[in-house]
Amino acid sequence: MKTQPLSERCGILITPTGDERLSDIDMDEVIKLYKGKRPGRHMGNFFECVRDRSDPISDVFTHHRSMTACHICNLAILLKRKLRWDPKQEDFVGDQEASRMRSREQRKPYTITA
C-alpha cells in the first residue's frame, strides 16, 4: 500500500515556486494564519521580512520553544530518567548533570558572549 505524501493528505501542496493546490482549505484562512502572507518558500519569506522589517511566518520565539522541547526529550533519553524543566529559568530543576548538558564549552575563536 502506497502512502500519500503529507502535503496531499492535508489538502495543500507548496511548491518551490509558491504555487498552491487547494481542496478543503480556505486560502484566506491560510493567509490569516500566516500573518497576512502567502505560504511559499521559507527563504523567500525570510528575505521579504528583511526588506520590509516584518516578522517571519516562522518566528524565532515559537521555534526556540519547539526545539527546546526536543532537546529536553533527547537529554531525558540519554540520561534514562525523567527531567523537570523550568521554562522561565530555562534550566532543569535540581539536576546539575542535566543542566551541564544544556551546552558545551565553546571553541576559540568561535565564542559567543551574552
DRENDO-906732 format. One record per residue: residue in one letter; x, y, z of N, C-alpha, C in turn. Coordinates in steps of 0.2 Angstrom, whole numbers. Atoms other than C-alpha are relative to their C-alpha. Example, Ala and Ser with C-alpha at 12.3 -4.5 7.8 and 13.67 -1.06 7.14 Angstrom:
2
<atom><res>A</res><n_u>4</n_u><n_v>-6</n_v><n_w>0</n_w><ca_u>62</ca_u><ca_v>-22</ca_v><ca_w>39</ca_w><c_u>4</c_u><c_v>6</c_v><c_w>0</c_w></atom>
<atom><res>S</res><n_u>-4</n_u><n_v>-6</n_v><n_w>-1</n_w><ca_u>68</ca_u><ca_v>-5</ca_v><ca_w>36</ca_w><c_u>-4</c_u><c_v>5</c_v><c_w>3</c_w></atom>
END
This chain:
114
<atom><res>M</res><n_u>4</n_u><n_v>-6</n_v><n_w>0</n_w><ca_u>0</ca_u><ca_v>0</ca_v><ca_w>0</ca_w><c_u>4</c_u><c_v>6</c_v><c_w>0</c_w></atom>
<atom><res>K</res><n_u>-4</n_u><n_v>-6</n_v><n_w>0</n_w><ca_u>7</ca_u><ca_v>17</ca_v><ca_w>-5</ca_w><c_u>-3</c_u><c_v>5</c_v><c_w>4</c_w></atom>
<atom><res>T</res><n_u>2</n_u><n_v>-5</n_v><n_w>-4</n_w><ca_u>6</ca_u><ca_v>31</ca_v><ca_w>7</ca_w><c_u>0</c_u><c_v>7</c_v><c_w>-4</c_w></atom>
<atom><res>Q</res><n_u>0</n_u><n_v>-6</n_v><n_w>3</n_w><ca_u>1</ca_u><ca_v>48</ca_v><ca_w>1</ca_w><c_u>4</c_u><c_v>5</c_v><c_w>4</c_w></atom>
<atom><res>P</res><n_u>-4</n_u><n_v>-5</n_v><n_w>-3</n_w><ca_u>13</ca_u><ca_v>62</ca_v><ca_w>4</ca_w><c_u>-4</c_u><c_v>5</c_v><c_w>5</c_w></atom>
<atom><res>L</res><n_u>3</n_u><n_v>-4</n_v><n_w>-5</n_w><ca_u>8</ca_u><ca_v>73</ca_v><ca_w>20</ca_w><c_u>-3</c_u><c_v>6</c_v><c_w>-4</c_w></atom>
<atom><res>S</res><n_u>3</n_u><n_v>-6</n_v><n_w>3</n_w><ca_u>5</ca_u><ca_v>88</ca_v><ca_w>9</ca_w><c_u>-6</c_u><c_v>-1</c_v><c_w>-4</c_w></atom>
<atom><res>E</res><n_u>6</n_u><n_v>2</n_v><n_w>4</n_w><ca_u>-8</ca_u><ca_v>79</ca_v><ca_w>-2</ca_w><c_u>-5</c_u><c_v>-2</c_v><c_w>5</c_w></atom>
<atom><res>R</res><n_u>5</n_u><n_v>2</n_v><n_w>-5</n_w><ca_u>-17</ca_u><ca_v>72</ca_v><ca_w>14</ca_w><c_u>-3</c_u><c_v>6</c_v><c_w>3</c_w></atom>
<atom><res>C</res><n_u>2</n_u><n_v>-6</n_v><n_w>-3</n_w><ca_u>-18</ca_u><ca_v>89</ca_v><ca_w>21</ca_w><c_u>-4</c_u><c_v>5</c_v><c_w>-5</c_w></atom>
<atom><res>G</res><n_u>3</n_u><n_v>-4</n_v><n_w>5</n_w><ca_u>-25</ca_u><ca_v>97</ca_v><ca_w>5</ca_w><c_u>3</c_u><c_v>6</c_v><c_w>-2</c_w></atom>
<atom><res>I</res><n_u>-3</n_u><n_v>-6</n_v><n_w>3</n_w><ca_u>-12</ca_u><ca_v>109</ca_v><ca_w>1</ca_w><c_u>7</c_u><c_v>-2</c_v><c_w>-2</c_w></atom>
<atom><res>L</res><n_u>-6</n_u><n_v>2</n_v><n_w>3</n_w><ca_u>4</ca_u><ca_v>107</ca_v><ca_w>-9</ca_w><c_u>4</c_u><c_v>7</c_v><c_w>-1</c_w></atom>
<atom><res>I</res><n_u>-4</n_u><n_v>-6</n_v><n_w>1</n_w><ca_u>18</ca_u><ca_v>121</ca_v><ca_w>-8</ca_w><c_u>6</c_u><c_v>-2</c_v><c_w>-4</c_w></atom>
<atom><res>T</res><n_u>-6</n_u><n_v>2</n_v><n_w>5</n_w><ca_u>30</ca_u><ca_v>120</ca_v><ca_w>-22</ca_w><c_u>5</c_u><c_v>5</c_v><c_w>1</c_w></atom>
<atom><res>P</res><n_u>-6</n_u><n_v>-5</n_v><n_w>0</n_w><ca_u>47</ca_u><ca_v>129</ca_v><ca_w>-24</ca_w><c_u>-2</c_u><c_v>7</c_v><c_w>-2</c_w></atom>
<atom><res>T</res><n_u>2</n_u><n_v>-6</n_v><n_w>3</n_w><ca_u>38</ca_u><ca_v>142</ca_v><ca_w>-34</ca_w><c_u>-5</c_u><c_v>4</c_v><c_w>4</c_w></atom>
<atom><res>G</res><n_u>5</n_u><n_v>-3</n_v><n_w>-5</n_w><ca_u>25</ca_u><ca_v>146</ca_v><ca_w>-20</ca_w><c_u>-7</c_u><c_v>-1</c_v><c_w>-3</c_w></atom>
<atom><res>D</res><n_u>7</n_u><n_v>2</n_v><n_w>3</n_w><ca_u>10</ca_u><ca_v>139</ca_v><ca_w>-31</ca_w><c_u>-3</c_u><c_v>-5</c_v><c_w>5</c_w></atom>
<atom><res>E</res><n_u>4</n_u><n_v>5</n_v><n_w>-5</n_w><ca_u>-4</ca_u><ca_v>131</ca_v><ca_w>-20</ca_w><c_u>-5</c_u><c_v>-4</c_v><c_w>-4</c_w></atom>
<atom><res>R</res><n_u>6</n_u><n_v>4</n_v><n_w>2</n_w><ca_u>-16</ca_u><ca_v>117</ca_v><ca_w>-24</ca_w><c_u>-4</c_u><c_v>-1</c_v><c_w>6</c_w></atom>
<atom><res>L</res><n_u>5</n_u><n_v>1</n_v><n_w>-6</n_w><ca_u>-31</ca_u><ca_v>118</ca_v><ca_w>-13</ca_w><c_u>-6</c_u><c_v>-4</c_v><c_w>-1</c_w></atom>
<atom><res>S</res><n_u>6</n_u><n_v>3</n_v><n_w>0</n_w><ca_u>-45</ca_u><ca_v>107</ca_v><ca_w>-9</ca_w><c_u>-5</c_u><c_v>2</c_v><c_w>5</c_w></atom>
<atom><res>D</res><n_u>5</n_u><n_v>-2</n_v><n_w>-6</n_w><ca_u>-54</ca_u><ca_v>109</ca_v><ca_w>8</ca_w><c_u>3</c_u><c_v>6</c_v><c_w>4</c_w></atom>
<atom><res>I</res><n_u>-3</n_u><n_v>-6</n_v><n_w>-4</n_w><ca_u>-43</ca_u><ca_v>123</ca_v><ca_w>14</ca_w><c_u>-2</c_u><c_v>7</c_v><c_w>-3</c_w></atom>
<atom><res>D</res><n_u>2</n_u><n_v>-7</n_v><n_w>2</n_w><ca_u>-49</ca_u><ca_v>141</ca_v><ca_w>13</ca_w><c_u>7</c_u><c_v>4</c_v><c_w>0</c_w></atom>
<atom><res>M</res><n_u>-6</n_u><n_v>-3</n_v><n_w>1</n_w><ca_u>-34</ca_u><ca_v>151</ca_v><ca_w>6</ca_w><c_u>0</c_u><c_v>7</c_v><c_w>5</c_w></atom>
<atom><res>D</res><n_u>0</n_u><n_v>-6</n_v><n_w>-4</n_w><ca_u>-40</ca_u><ca_v>167</ca_v><ca_w>16</ca_w><c_u>2</c_u><c_v>-2</c_v><c_w>7</c_w></atom>
<atom><res>E</res><n_u>-1</n_u><n_v>2</n_v><n_w>-7</n_w><ca_u>-39</ca_u><ca_v>157</ca_v><ca_w>32</ca_w><c_u>8</c_u><c_v>-2</c_v><c_w>1</c_w></atom>
<atom><res>V</res><n_u>-7</n_u><n_v>1</n_v><n_w>0</n_w><ca_u>-21</ca_u><ca_v>151</ca_v><ca_w>27</ca_w><c_u>4</c_u><c_v>6</c_v><c_w>1</c_w></atom>
<atom><res>I</res><n_u>-3</n_u><n_v>-7</n_v><n_w>0</n_w><ca_u>-16</ca_u><ca_v>169</ca_v><ca_w>24</ca_w><c_u>0</c_u><c_v>3</c_v><c_w>7</c_w></atom>
<atom><res>K</res><n_u>1</n_u><n_v>-2</n_v><n_w>-7</n_w><ca_u>-23</ca_u><ca_v>174</ca_v><ca_w>41</ca_w><c_u>5</c_u><c_v>-3</c_v><c_w>5</c_w></atom>
<atom><res>L</res><n_u>-5</n_u><n_v>4</n_v><n_w>-4</n_w><ca_u>-13</ca_u><ca_v>160</ca_v><ca_w>49</ca_w><c_u>7</c_u><c_v>2</c_v><c_w>-1</c_w></atom>
<atom><res>Y</res><n_u>-6</n_u><n_v>-2</n_v><n_w>2</n_w><ca_u>2</ca_u><ca_v>166</ca_v><ca_w>40</ca_w><c_u>2</c_u><c_v>7</c_v><c_w>1</c_w></atom>
<atom><res>K</res><n_u>-1</n_u><n_v>-7</n_v><n_w>-2</n_w><ca_u>1</ca_u><ca_v>184</ca_v><ca_w>47</ca_w><c_u>-1</c_u><c_v>4</c_v><c_w>-7</c_w></atom>
<atom><res>G</res><n_u>2</n_u><n_v>-4</n_v><n_w>6</n_w><ca_u>-6</ca_u><ca_v>191</ca_v><ca_w>30</ca_w><c_u>5</c_u><c_v>-2</c_v><c_w>-6</c_w></atom>
<atom><res>K</res><n_u>-4</n_u><n_v>2</n_v><n_w>6</n_w><ca_u>7</ca_u><ca_v>182</ca_v><ca_w>19</ca_w><c_u>-2</c_u><c_v>-6</c_v><c_w>-3</c_w></atom>
<atom><res>R</res><n_u>2</n_u><n_v>6</n_v><n_w>4</n_w><ca_u>5</ca_u><ca_v>169</ca_v><ca_w>6</ca_w><c_u>6</c_u><c_v>-5</c_v><c_w>2</c_w></atom>
<atom><res>P</res><n_u>-5</n_u><n_v>6</n_v><n_w>-1</n_w><ca_u>13</ca_u><ca_v>152</ca_v><ca_w>10</ca_w><c_u>5</c_u><c_v>-1</c_v><c_w>-6</c_w></atom>
<atom><res>G</res><n_u>-4</n_u><n_v>1</n_v><n_w>5</n_w><ca_u>28</ca_u><ca_v>148</ca_v><ca_w>0</ca_w><c_u>7</c_u><c_v>-2</c_v><c_w>2</c_w></atom>
<atom><res>R</res><n_u>-7</n_u><n_v>2</n_v><n_w>-2</n_w><ca_u>47</ca_u><ca_v>147</ca_v><ca_w>1</ca_w><c_u>2</c_u><c_v>3</c_v><c_w>6</c_w></atom>
<atom><res>H</res><n_u>-2</n_u><n_v>-2</n_v><n_w>-6</n_w><ca_u>54</ca_u><ca_v>148</ca_v><ca_w>18</ca_w><c_u>6</c_u><c_v>6</c_v><c_w>-1</c_w></atom>
<atom><res>M</res><n_u>-5</n_u><n_v>-5</n_v><n_w>1</n_w><ca_u>70</ca_u><ca_v>158</ca_v><ca_w>12</ca_w><c_u>-3</c_u><c_v>6</c_v><c_w>-3</c_w></atom>
<atom><res>G</res><n_u>3</n_u><n_v>-5</n_v><n_w>3</n_w><ca_u>59</ca_u><ca_v>169</ca_v><ca_w>2</ca_w><c_u>-3</c_u><c_v>5</c_v><c_w>5</c_w></atom>
<atom><res>N</res><n_u>3</n_u><n_v>-4</n_v><n_w>-6</n_w><ca_u>49</ca_u><ca_v>174</ca_v><ca_w>17</ca_w><c_u>5</c_u><c_v>4</c_v><c_w>4</c_w></atom>
<atom><res>F</res><n_u>-5</n_u><n_v>-3</n_v><n_w>-4</n_w><ca_u>65</ca_u><ca_v>177</ca_v><ca_w>27</ca_w><c_u>2</c_u><c_v>7</c_v><c_w>-4</c_w></atom>
<atom><res>F</res><n_u>-3</n_u><n_v>-6</n_v><n_w>4</n_w><ca_u>72</ca_u><ca_v>189</ca_v><ca_w>13</ca_w><c_u>-6</c_u><c_v>6</c_v><c_w>0</c_w></atom>
<atom><res>E</res><n_u>6</n_u><n_v>-5</n_v><n_w>0</n_w><ca_u>54</ca_u><ca_v>198</ca_v><ca_w>12</ca_w><c_u>0</c_u><c_v>4</c_v><c_w>6</c_w></atom>
<atom><res>C</res><n_u>0</n_u><n_v>-3</n_v><n_w>-7</n_w><ca_u>55</ca_u><ca_v>201</ca_v><ca_w>31</ca_w><c_u>6</c_u><c_v>4</c_v><c_w>1</c_w></atom>
<atom><res>V</res><n_u>-5</n_u><n_v>-4</n_v><n_w>-1</n_w><ca_u>72</ca_u><ca_v>208</ca_v><ca_w>30</ca_w><c_u>-1</c_u><c_v>7</c_v><c_w>-4</c_w></atom>
<atom><res>R</res><n_u>2</n_u><n_v>-6</n_v><n_w>4</n_w><ca_u>66</ca_u><ca_v>220</ca_v><ca_w>16</ca_w><c_u>-5</c_u><c_v>5</c_v><c_w>4</c_w></atom>
<atom><res>D</res><n_u>6</n_u><n_v>-4</n_v><n_w>-3</n_w><ca_u>50</ca_u><ca_v>226</ca_v><ca_w>25</ca_w><c_u>0</c_u><c_v>0</c_v><c_w>7</c_w></atom>
<atom><res>R</res><n_u>-1</n_u><n_v>0</n_v><n_w>-7</n_w><ca_u>56</ca_u><ca_v>223</ca_v><ca_w>43</ca_w><c_u>-6</c_u><c_v>-3</c_v><c_w>4</c_w></atom>
<atom><res>S</res><n_u>5</n_u><n_v>3</n_v><n_w>-3</n_w><ca_u>41</ca_u><ca_v>212</ca_v><ca_w>47</ca_w><c_u>2</c_u><c_v>-6</c_v><c_w>3</c_w></atom>
<atom><res>D</res><n_u>-2</n_u><n_v>6</n_v><n_w>-3</n_w><ca_u>41</ca_u><ca_v>196</ca_v><ca_w>57</ca_w><c_u>-1</c_u><c_v>-6</c_v><c_w>-5</c_w></atom>
<atom><res>P</res><n_u>1</n_u><n_v>6</n_v><n_w>4</n_w><ca_u>43</ca_u><ca_v>180</ca_v><ca_w>48</ca_w><c_u>-5</c_u><c_v>-5</c_v><c_w>2</c_w></atom>
<atom><res>I</res><n_u>5</n_u><n_v>4</n_v><n_w>-2</n_w><ca_u>30</ca_u><ca_v>167</ca_v><ca_w>47</ca_w><c_u>2</c_u><c_v>-5</c_v><c_w>5</c_w></atom>
<atom><res>S</res><n_u>-3</n_u><n_v>5</n_v><n_w>-5</n_w><ca_u>41</ca_u><ca_v>155</ca_v><ca_w>57</ca_w><c_u>4</c_u><c_v>4</c_v><c_w>4</c_w></atom>
<atom><res>D</res><n_u>-4</n_u><n_v>-4</n_v><n_w>-4</n_w><ca_u>46</ca_u><ca_v>166</ca_v><ca_w>71</ca_w><c_u>5</c_u><c_v>-3</c_v><c_w>5</c_w></atom>
<atom><res>V</res><n_u>-5</n_u><n_v>3</n_v><n_w>-4</n_w><ca_u>61</ca_u><ca_v>163</ca_v><ca_w>82</ca_w><c_u>-2</c_u><c_v>-2</c_v><c_w>7</c_w></atom>
<atom><res>F</res><n_u>3</n_u><n_v>1</n_v><n_w>-6</n_w><ca_u>51</ca_u><ca_v>163</ca_v><ca_w>98</ca_w><c_u>-3</c_u><c_v>-7</c_v><c_w>1</c_w></atom>
<atom><res>T</res><n_u>3</n_u><n_v>7</n_v><n_w>1</n_w><ca_u>40</ca_u><ca_v>148</ca_v><ca_w>93</ca_w><c_u>5</c_u><c_v>-5</c_v><c_w>-1</c_w></atom>
<atom><res>H</res><n_u>-4</n_u><n_v>5</n_v><n_w>2</n_w><ca_u>54</ca_u><ca_v>139</ca_v><ca_w>86</ca_w><c_u>5</c_u><c_v>-2</c_v><c_w>6</c_w></atom>
<atom><res>H</res><n_u>-4</n_u><n_v>1</n_v><n_w>-6</n_w><ca_u>65</ca_u><ca_v>141</ca_v><ca_w>101</ca_w><c_u>-3</c_u><c_v>-4</c_v><c_w>5</c_w></atom>
<atom><res>R</res><n_u>3</n_u><n_v>5</n_v><n_w>-4</n_w><ca_u>52</ca_u><ca_v>133</ca_v><ca_w>112</ca_w><c_u>-1</c_u><c_v>-7</c_v><c_w>-3</c_w></atom>
<atom><res>S</res><n_u>0</n_u><n_v>7</n_v><n_w>3</n_w><ca_u>49</ca_u><ca_v>119</ca_v><ca_w>100</ca_w><c_u>6</c_u><c_v>-4</c_v><c_w>0</c_w></atom>
<atom><res>M</res><n_u>-6</n_u><n_v>3</n_v><n_w>0</n_w><ca_u>67</ca_u><ca_v>115</ca_v><ca_w>99</ca_w><c_u>2</c_u><c_v>-2</c_v><c_w>7</c_w></atom>
<atom><res>T</res><n_u>-1</n_u><n_v>2</n_v><n_w>-6</n_w><ca_u>69</ca_u><ca_v>116</ca_v><ca_w>117</ca_w><c_u>-3</c_u><c_v>-6</c_v><c_w>3</c_w></atom>
<atom><res>A</res><n_u>4</n_u><n_v>6</n_v><n_w>-2</n_w><ca_u>56</ca_u><ca_v>103</ca_v><ca_w>120</ca_w><c_u>4</c_u><c_v>-6</c_v><c_w>-3</c_w></atom>
<atom><res>C</res><n_u>-4</n_u><n_v>5</n_v><n_w>3</n_w><ca_u>66</ca_u><ca_v>92</ca_v><ca_w>108</ca_w><c_u>6</c_u><c_v>-2</c_v><c_w>3</c_w></atom>
<atom><res>H</res><n_u>-6</n_u><n_v>1</n_v><n_w>-4</n_w><ca_u>82</ca_u><ca_v>94</ca_v><ca_w>117</ca_w><c_u>-1</c_u><c_v>-3</c_v><c_w>7</c_w></atom>
<atom><res>I</res><n_u>2</n_u><n_v>3</n_v><n_w>-7</n_w><ca_u>74</ca_u><ca_v>91</ca_v><ca_w>134</ca_w><c_u>-1</c_u><c_v>-8</c_v><c_w>-1</c_w></atom>
<atom><res>C</res><n_u>2</n_u><n_v>7</n_v><n_w>1</n_w><ca_u>67</ca_u><ca_v>74</ca_v><ca_w>127</ca_w><c_u>7</c_u><c_v>-4</c_v><c_w>-2</c_w></atom>
<atom><res>N</res><n_u>-6</n_u><n_v>3</n_v><n_w>1</n_w><ca_u>84</ca_u><ca_v>70</ca_v><ca_w>120</ca_w><c_u>5</c_u><c_v>-1</c_v><c_w>6</c_w></atom>
<atom><res>L</res><n_u>-4</n_u><n_v>1</n_v><n_w>-6</n_w><ca_u>93</ca_u><ca_v>73</ca_v><ca_w>136</ca_w><c_u>-3</c_u><c_v>-5</c_v><c_w>5</c_w></atom>
<atom><res>A</res><n_u>3</n_u><n_v>5</n_v><n_w>-5</n_w><ca_u>80</ca_u><ca_v>63</ca_v><ca_w>146</ca_w><c_u>1</c_u><c_v>-7</c_v><c_w>-3</c_w></atom>
<atom><res>I</res><n_u>-1</n_u><n_v>7</n_v><n_w>3</n_w><ca_u>83</ca_u><ca_v>48</ca_v><ca_w>134</ca_w><c_u>8</c_u><c_v>-2</c_v><c_w>1</c_w></atom>
<atom><res>L</res><n_u>-7</n_u><n_v>1</n_v><n_w>-2</n_w><ca_u>102</ca_u><ca_v>50</ca_v><ca_w>136</ca_w><c_u>1</c_u><c_v>-2</c_v><c_w>7</c_w></atom>
<atom><res>L</res><n_u>-1</n_u><n_v>1</n_v><n_w>-7</n_w><ca_u>101</ca_u><ca_v>51</ca_v><ca_w>155</ca_w><c_u>-4</c_u><c_v>-6</c_v><c_w>3</c_w></atom>
<atom><res>K</res><n_u>5</n_u><n_v>6</n_v><n_w>-2</n_w><ca_u>87</ca_u><ca_v>37</ca_v><ca_w>155</ca_w><c_u>-4</c_u><c_v>2</c_v><c_w>7</c_w></atom>
<atom><res>R</res><n_u>4</n_u><n_v>-1</n_v><n_w>-6</n_w><ca_u>77</ca_u><ca_v>46</ca_v><ca_w>168</ca_w><c_u>-5</c_u><c_v>6</c_v><c_w>-2</c_w></atom>
<atom><res>K</res><n_u>4</n_u><n_v>-5</n_v><n_w>1</n_w><ca_u>63</ca_u><ca_v>59</ca_v><ca_w>169</ca_w><c_u>4</c_u><c_v>7</c_v><c_w>3</c_w></atom>
<atom><res>L</res><n_u>-3</n_u><n_v>-7</n_v><n_w>-2</n_w><ca_u>68</ca_u><ca_v>78</ca_v><ca_w>170</ca_w><c_u>-5</c_u><c_v>5</c_v><c_w>1</c_w></atom>
<atom><res>R</res><n_u>5</n_u><n_v>-6</n_v><n_w>-1</n_w><ca_u>59</ca_u><ca_v>93</ca_v><ca_w>177</ca_w><c_u>3</c_u><c_v>6</c_v><c_w>-3</c_w></atom>
<atom><res>W</res><n_u>-2</n_u><n_v>-6</n_v><n_w>3</n_w><ca_u>61</ca_u><ca_v>109</ca_v><ca_w>167</ca_w><c_u>-4</c_u><c_v>6</c_v><c_w>2</c_w></atom>
<atom><res>D</res><n_u>3</n_u><n_v>-7</n_v><n_w>-2</n_w><ca_u>58</ca_u><ca_v>127</ca_v><ca_w>172</ca_w><c_u>1</c_u><c_v>4</c_v><c_w>-6</c_w></atom>
<atom><res>P</res><n_u>0</n_u><n_v>-4</n_v><n_w>7</n_w><ca_u>53</ca_u><ca_v>136</ca_v><ca_w>156</ca_w><c_u>2</c_u><c_v>8</c_v><c_w>2</c_w></atom>
<atom><res>K</res><n_u>-2</n_u><n_v>-7</n_v><n_w>-2</n_w><ca_u>56</ca_u><ca_v>153</ca_v><ca_w>165</ca_w><c_u>7</c_u><c_v>1</c_v><c_w>1</c_w></atom>
<atom><res>Q</res><n_u>-8</n_u><n_v>0</n_v><n_w>-1</n_w><ca_u>74</ca_u><ca_v>150</ca_v><ca_w>170</ca_w><c_u>3</c_u><c_v>-4</c_v><c_w>-5</c_w></atom>
<atom><res>E</res><n_u>-3</n_u><n_v>4</n_v><n_w>6</n_w><ca_u>77</ca_u><ca_v>138</ca_v><ca_w>155</ca_w><c_u>5</c_u><c_v>-4</c_v><c_w>3</c_w></atom>
<atom><res>D</res><n_u>-5</n_u><n_v>4</n_v><n_w>-4</n_w><ca_u>85</ca_u><ca_v>126</ca_v><ca_w>167</ca_w><c_u>-3</c_u><c_v>-6</c_v><c_w>3</c_w></atom>
<atom><res>F</res><n_u>3</n_u><n_v>6</n_v><n_w>-3</n_w><ca_u>82</ca_u><ca_v>109</ca_v><ca_w>174</ca_w><c_u>0</c_u><c_v>1</c_v><c_w>8</c_w></atom>
<atom><res>V</res><n_u>1</n_u><n_v>-1</n_v><n_w>-7</n_w><ca_u>76</ca_u><ca_v>109</ca_v><ca_w>192</ca_w><c_u>3</c_u><c_v>-6</c_v><c_w>4</c_w></atom>
<atom><res>G</res><n_u>-4</n_u><n_v>4</n_v><n_w>-5</n_w><ca_u>88</ca_u><ca_v>101</ca_v><ca_w>205</ca_w><c_u>3</c_u><c_v>-6</c_v><c_w>-4</c_w></atom>
<atom><res>D</res><n_u>-4</n_u><n_v>6</n_v><n_w>3</n_w><ca_u>98</ca_u><ca_v>91</ca_v><ca_w>192</ca_w><c_u>6</c_u><c_v>4</c_v><c_w>-4</c_w></atom>
<atom><res>Q</res><n_u>-7</n_u><n_v>-3</n_v><n_w>3</n_w><ca_u>116</ca_u><ca_v>98</ca_v><ca_w>189</ca_w><c_u>2</c_u><c_v>-4</c_v><c_w>-6</c_w></atom>
<atom><res>E</res><n_u>-2</n_u><n_v>4</n_v><n_w>6</n_w><ca_u>120</ca_u><ca_v>84</ca_v><ca_w>177</ca_w><c_u>-3</c_u><c_v>2</c_v><c_w>-6</c_w></atom>
<atom><res>A</res><n_u>4</n_u><n_v>-2</n_v><n_w>6</n_w><ca_u>106</ca_u><ca_v>88</ca_v><ca_w>165</ca_w><c_u>1</c_u><c_v>7</c_v><c_w>-2</c_w></atom>
<atom><res>S</res><n_u>-2</n_u><n_v>-7</n_v><n_w>1</n_w><ca_u>110</ca_u><ca_v>107</ca_v><ca_w>167</ca_w><c_u>6</c_u><c_v>1</c_v><c_w>-4</c_w></atom>
<atom><res>R</res><n_u>-7</n_u><n_v>0</n_v><n_w>3</n_w><ca_u>128</ca_u><ca_v>104</ca_v><ca_w>162</ca_w><c_u>-1</c_u><c_v>-2</c_v><c_w>-8</c_w></atom>
<atom><res>M</res><n_u>0</n_u><n_v>3</n_v><n_w>7</n_w><ca_u>122</ca_u><ca_v>95</ca_v><ca_w>146</ca_w><c_u>-4</c_u><c_v>5</c_v><c_w>-4</c_w></atom>
<atom><res>R</res><n_u>3</n_u><n_v>-5</n_v><n_w>4</n_w><ca_u>112</ca_u><ca_v>111</ca_v><ca_w>140</ca_w><c_u>4</c_u><c_v>3</c_v><c_w>-5</c_w></atom>
<atom><res>S</res><n_u>-5</n_u><n_v>-3</n_v><n_w>4</n_w><ca_u>128</ca_u><ca_v>117</ca_v><ca_w>132</ca_w><c_u>6</c_u><c_v>-3</c_v><c_w>1</c_w></atom>
<atom><res>R</res><n_u>-7</n_u><n_v>3</n_v><n_w>0</n_w><ca_u>146</ca_u><ca_v>113</ca_v><ca_w>129</ca_w><c_u>5</c_u><c_v>6</c_v><c_w>0</c_w></atom>
<atom><res>E</res><n_u>-5</n_u><n_v>-6</n_v><n_w>1</n_w><ca_u>162</ca_u><ca_v>123</ca_v><ca_w>130</ca_w><c_u>1</c_u><c_v>2</c_v><c_w>-7</c_w></atom>
<atom><res>Q</res><n_u>-1</n_u><n_v>-3</n_v><n_w>6</n_w><ca_u>164</ca_u><ca_v>134</ca_v><ca_w>116</ca_w><c_u>8</c_u><c_v>0</c_v><c_w>-2</c_w></atom>
<atom><res>R</res><n_u>-7</n_u><n_v>0</n_v><n_w>2</n_w><ca_u>180</ca_u><ca_v>133</ca_v><ca_w>105</ca_w><c_u>2</c_u><c_v>7</c_v><c_w>-3</c_w></atom>
<atom><res>K</res><n_u>-2</n_u><n_v>-7</n_v><n_w>2</n_w><ca_u>190</ca_u><ca_v>149</ca_v><ca_w>102</ca_w><c_u>2</c_u><c_v>-1</c_v><c_w>-7</c_w></atom>
<atom><res>P</res><n_u>3</n_u><n_v>-7</n_v><n_w>-1</n_w><ca_u>189</ca_u><ca_v>160</ca_v><ca_w>92</ca_w><c_u>-7</c_u><c_v>0</c_v><c_w>-1</c_w></atom>
<atom><res>Y</res><n_u>7</n_u><n_v>0</n_v><n_w>2</n_w><ca_u>171</ca_u><ca_v>155</ca_v><ca_w>89</ca_w><c_u>-5</c_u><c_v>0</c_v><c_w>6</c_w></atom>
<atom><res>T</res><n_u>4</n_u><n_v>-1</n_v><n_w>-6</n_w><ca_u>164</ca_u><ca_v>160</ca_v><ca_w>106</ca_w><c_u>-5</c_u><c_v>6</c_v><c_w>0</c_w></atom>
<atom><res>I</res><n_u>6</n_u><n_v>-5</n_v><n_w>0</n_w><ca_u>148</ca_u><ca_v>170</ca_v><ca_w>109</ca_w><c_u>-1</c_u><c_v>2</c_v><c_w>8</c_w></atom>
<atom><res>T</res><n_u>1</n_u><n_v>-2</n_v><n_w>-7</n_w><ca_u>146</ca_u><ca_v>180</ca_v><ca_w>125</ca_w><c_u>-6</c_u><c_v>4</c_v><c_w>0</c_w></atom>
<atom><res>A</res><n_u>7</n_u><n_v>-4</n_v><n_w>0</n_w><ca_u>129</ca_u><ca_v>187</ca_v><ca_w>130</ca_w><c_u>-1</c_u><c_v>3</c_v><c_w>7</c_w></atom>
END
